[in-house]
Amino acid sequence: MKHIVSAASFTRLFFLFRIILPVLLWASLQAGVLAQYRPHEQLGPLFKAVQLQPVFPDSKTFTDCIPKAPPEKILQAYEQEKSKAGFDLKGFVLTYFEMPPAFATNFQSDPSRPVADHIKSLWPVLTRQPSPEQSSLIPLPKPYVVPGGRFREIYYWDSYFTMLGLQESGEVALIQHMVDNFAYLINTVGHIPNGNRSYYVSRSQPPFFALMLRILAKEKGREVLTSYAPVLLKEYAFWMEGAKSLSSENPAHRRVVRLPDGSILNRYWDDDLSPRPEAYKEDVEVAHASGRNEQEVYRDLRAAAESGWDFSSRWFGDGKSLAAIRTTELVPVDLNCLLYHMELTLADMAHLQDNKSKERHYRRMAEARRNAILKYCWSEAGAFFFDYDLKKQTTSNVATLAGVAPLFFCIATKAQAEAVAQRLKDEFLQQGGLATTLNHTGQQWDAPNGWAPLQWMSIQGLRAYKHHPLANTIAQRWVEQNVQVYQRTGKLTEKYNVEVAGEEGGGGEYPNQDGFGWTNGVLLRLLQKQATMK
């Protein structure tokens, strides 16, 4: 007997399918986050042995490997085999794990092509599709762009600067996908992690989500702000958790701190008191060398990783040594400028919703934060913006490009902007752009390295205060540095040595990486600006 489905029944089934399938997909992704493979927790002694030997030159490799069997089975096999004569740890790992996927192995760059064309050809190469891969990778519902090299996952603050180039390339759909992925992470994890890996979920990164929404709103209209308001409010709650419980007796909790006059500002933090899984051996060695409480060192290392500036003399008590890291004792000027912008964005969202009381609330919060930044992070003697030292109750007086954030977000006074511009010109400006700090420590977020996001924020901050000649000089030198390396090597890299013409950057925990998401985004935007000025 034939079963005939009526047109009406078919239509009902079709619409039911359209409703249920997204719900099932959403539930599946949420379950995936909660049940994510966590190598640093599930492999126990095997994980430590692999990282401390080390089996791989880069500690991140093993955290990204894909297990071929359930972790408990692999661990059981390890316990049975490790004491046998001739046991080969690397051979064991290669038997039970797949190496992380290698992407773009067939991509051939052509340095004779214009660099803008090269960047546009890289977007598909750096784009990843939703993947069910059973690894430490947290699956995302939509496509996204990765930085490149060892960075096989999405990164939070990188993505904003990558989006500048995607916007210039007309890749609005991809920007939308990435914003939706970050919204998904806020709704499932509770915040945007450092990257979409299980070993990153205990920390975030500089909160640029509100700025991403501004990019999307410019392309698709201000209603974007209204639709993402609940998500941004959740992110704000993550950064401000515990603020209402602070007092003079209890002045700090996680990412919030109470200043002597009662002002509330923020710092970087991580609840986890263990070595970072992706840099396990390195963190253990630093903690041992420090002579300090190891858990405190691990927290400060992780907090610096949350800052994105991992690592810099900015965070060092002695200005020289990673062992003297003390990130959680500092109130970062740039972080608080970002949260000022988040509060203004929440106020704008409330305005669009015609919620006047909520709008007034967030504008008051933003103004209070602005006043606190000007009070605690500005130094008349140093004529610059610095981080605030909670322990010494004064500015840190370590000059870094984080000091341009109050210009980028239009917090500084005209006189302060003039003073910052003068120090940038006199001390930070090199032949290839701006140096990140004035200290040479061998760390990657110190001199002689320059980084695309900091060049962009400096250039835009100077332009906001009408310092166009200096802004144009920085932009021109940075573009030339990028192009010279590209023409010589066919690569755009993560960072550059701005003290030497045409030289790549170096230092830090790993070799300089090519790809490279945020370099591509900023360079493409600056090239477009130069073209319009001609």
Secondary structure, 3 states (H helix, E strand, C coil): CCCCCCHHHHHHHHHHHHHHHHHHHHHHHHHHHHCCCCHHHHCHHHHHHHHHCCCCCCCHHHHHCEECCCHHHHHHHHHHHCCCCCCCHHHHHHHHEECCCCCCCCCCCCCCCCHHHHHHHHHHHHEECCCCCCCCECCCCCCEECCECCECCCEHHHHHHHHHHHHHCCCHHHHHHHHHHHHHHHHHHCCCCCECEHHHCCCCCCCCHHHHHHHHHHHHCCHHHHHCHHHHHHHHHHHHCCHHHCCCCCCEECCEEECCCCCEEECCCCCCCCCCHHHHHHHHHHHHHHCCCHHHHHHHHHHHHHHCCCCCHHHECCCCCHHHECHHHEECHHHHHHHHHHHHHHHHHHHHCCCHHHHHHHHHHHHHHHHHHHHHCEECCCCEECCEECCCCEECCCCEHHHHHHHHCCCCCHHHHHHHHHHHHHHHEECCEECCECCECCCCCCECEECHHHHHHHHHHHHHCCCHHHHHHHHHHHHHHHHHHHHHHCCCECCEECCCCCEECCCCCCCCCECCHHHHHHHHHHHHHHHHHC
